[in-house]
Amino acid sequence: MTFFKDSELKSRELIKGVNLKAVYGEKTMLTIFNFEPDAVIPGHKHPHEQITYVIKGEMEFMLQGNTKILKEGEGVVVKANLEHSAKVLTKPTKVIDAWYPMREDYK
């Protein structure tokens, strides 16, 4: 078993206002995103299943034409190849995402 601390993980800017940290094993991956207010994740889709859980802040999440404000303690399951996007509202926001299969581009 390998232990980690969020504060010691390497962070990288994915796009403007969006910072990513990743933890992964052989078959599973967890990412920690820190978003600045008003950050936007443009519409996209990928072959990975994604579970998003908001730890702090809030974001507007769009999935297949449906929009919901996700607040602390709320999340969404995004099945593979479904179009989705997000816009962070007025507070810094922290989100955890789980992935299957792993996102090689996030390692």
C-alpha positions as CSV (number, residue, x, y, z in Angstrom):
1,M,0.0,0.0,0.0
2,T,1.3,3.5,-0.9
3,F,0.3,6.4,1.2
4,F,-0.1,10.0,0.0
5,K,-1.0,13.5,1.1
6,D,-2.9,15.9,-1.1
7,S,-0.5,18.7,0.0
8,E,2.5,16.7,-1.3
9,L,1.1,15.7,-4.7
10,K,2.6,17.4,-7.8
11,S,0.1,19.8,-9.3
12,R,0.0,20.9,-12.9
13,E,-2.2,23.4,-14.8
14,L,-4.4,21.5,-17.2
15,I,-6.0,24.6,-18.7
16,K,-6.3,28.2,-17.4
17,G,-7.8,28.2,-13.9
18,V,-7.7,24.4,-13.6
19,N,-5.0,22.5,-11.6
20,L,-4.8,18.8,-11.5
21,K,-3.2,16.3,-9.1
22,A,-3.3,12.5,-9.8
23,V,-3.0,9.4,-7.8
24,Y,-3.1,6.0,-9.4
25,G,-2.3,2.3,-9.0
26,E,-2.2,-0.4,-11.6
27,K,-5.9,-0.2,-12.6
28,T,-7.5,2.7,-10.8
29,M,-7.1,6.4,-10.8
30,L,-8.2,9.3,-8.7
31,T,-7.7,13.0,-9.7
32,I,-8.0,16.1,-7.5
33,F,-8.9,19.2,-9.3
34,N,-8.6,22.7,-7.9
35,F,-10.6,25.3,-10.0
36,E,-10.4,29.1,-9.8
37,P,-13.7,31.0,-9.9
38,D,-15.3,31.2,-13.4
39,A,-13.0,28.4,-14.8
40,V,-14.6,26.6,-17.7
41,I,-14.2,23.0,-18.8
42,P,-15.4,23.0,-22.5
43,G,-17.7,20.4,-23.8
44,H,-16.0,17.1,-24.4
45,K,-16.3,13.3,-24.2
46,H,-13.9,10.4,-23.6
47,P,-13.9,6.6,-23.4
48,H,-13.5,6.7,-19.6
49,E,-16.2,6.4,-17.0
50,Q,-15.9,9.3,-14.6
51,I,-17.4,9.9,-11.2
52,T,-17.1,13.5,-10.0
53,Y,-17.6,14.6,-6.4
54,V,-17.5,18.2,-5.2
55,I,-15.5,18.6,-1.9
56,K,-15.6,22.4,-1.8
57,G,-17.3,25.2,-3.7
58,E,-19.8,24.7,-6.5
59,M,-20.0,24.2,-10.3
60,E,-22.6,24.1,-13.0
61,F,-22.3,20.7,-14.7
62,M,-23.8,19.9,-18.0
63,L,-24.4,16.3,-19.1
64,Q,-26.1,15.4,-22.3
65,G,-28.1,18.6,-22.4
66,N,-29.1,18.5,-18.7
67,T,-27.6,21.1,-16.3
68,K,-27.3,20.9,-12.5
69,I,-25.5,23.0,-9.9
70,L,-23.3,20.6,-8.0
71,K,-22.5,21.8,-4.4
72,E,-20.3,20.4,-1.7
73,G,-21.2,16.8,-1.0
74,E,-22.8,16.3,-4.5
75,G,-21.6,14.5,-7.6
76,V,-22.3,13.0,-10.9
77,V,-21.6,9.7,-12.8
78,V,-20.6,10.3,-16.4
79,K,-20.7,7.1,-18.5
80,A,-18.2,6.6,-21.3
81,N,-18.5,8.8,-24.4
82,L,-21.2,11.1,-23.1
83,E,-20.8,14.8,-23.8
84,H,-20.3,17.0,-20.7
85,S,-18.9,20.3,-19.6
86,A,-18.6,22.4,-16.5
87,K,-18.4,26.0,-15.3
88,V,-17.1,26.9,-11.8
89,L,-19.2,29.5,-10.1
90,T,-18.0,32.3,-7.9
91,K,-15.9,30.3,-5.3
92,P,-12.7,28.4,-5.6
93,T,-13.8,24.8,-6.1
94,K,-12.2,21.4,-5.3
95,V,-13.4,18.2,-7.0
96,I,-12.3,14.6,-6.9
97,D,-12.8,12.4,-10.0
98,A,-12.5,8.6,-10.2
99,W,-11.7,7.1,-13.6
100,Y,-12.0,3.8,-15.3
101,P,-9.9,2.9,-17.2
102,M,-7.2,5.3,-16.1
103,R,-6.5,8.5,-18.0
104,E,-2.9,8.1,-19.3
105,D,-2.9,11.8,-20.2
106,Y,-3.4,12.7,-16.5
107,K,-0.5,10.7,-15.1
